[in-house]
């Protein structure tokens, strides 16, 4: 590897501008670290003349991002456009076909098409790198792909979405409801104007899919993620969680079980004063169980200009060094397929809350439906209120089959003594 590595940058939003700033502002250090110079030789964005806090006037500009992939003076295409299909996908595909390395932050694209794109990169003898796609600045892709390789990874658990963690942390601190805290998060710029992908769990699912593939050597399987967002989490549940010694966190969990790979995104009860429970505000974290090597915990900033640009630069430096292998840690053809754990096999202990009329027989009715589905209660609280007002009955179950708990709750919800849709939240082991 000699001469400068020539970078074409498509997408000059917050992260793209951050990458350009580092390429100009920290060039000497990057050269020392990467073993060769790294030069920005072309850029593309929707708007040419916008103040991005970095002077790009001397860099050739392409109106059409796809032209970046065709330029002879570009060795590596950095795709920071985003989106599962459209221009981003076309750019990545044409760059790989043109034998350009690709560095991307595009989790949606890779969660959906990762194995195909990894195969395309291999056949063309170039790399496909995506450190910035998962948890911003946390070097978790490198850790899973290159660090924790001696033993089989059995489980990955993570707080993978800063927006959700910020909202849940604020709800807990202030006792305010979800909608109010979301509106405040939007005002402060912590949440997008359209927050669906974050609060619905989709963004976490994208990242979990990629983590699972890196950890288990499987084809990224976005459709295999069972997903629940945070919009139904209430201040009451957060307060009860505290009473039981837990905090509610939106987790992405991937496990290798006897039946296959389980991938779940859900608000979960995490035992208080454990590393995951202690992750505050908009921070991200990943915990990896790596067999005989033990459990590892990574925490850091999961979004924003500095953290995400840092991850992009780490990938560019790898390409400059010639340090690249298969995108997901094993040849694309060797990634395992069809190893999804059946939904019936999913098990957990559950927290449940029922708002019920305080009348004779209500507890017996709830217990009967739970018993019918072989769901056993481990502990319980009932809070009294004024006569005639609904009361909260809160239970924690022993380990039970997820589908059985869902069936029991549907039956309980149909009772005329139950005033609200019952709430169920899985308990995550420490
Ligand atoms: N919107 C994401 C978050 C960052 O809130 O963590 C980009 O994936």
Boltz pocket constraint, residues with backbone or C-beta under 6 A from the ligand:
constraints:
  - pocket:
      binder: B
      contacts: [[A, 133], [A, 160], [A, 161], [A, 162], [A, 163], [A, 164], [A, 190], [A, 198], [A, 203], [A, 282], [A, 302], [A, 303]]
      max_distance: 6.0
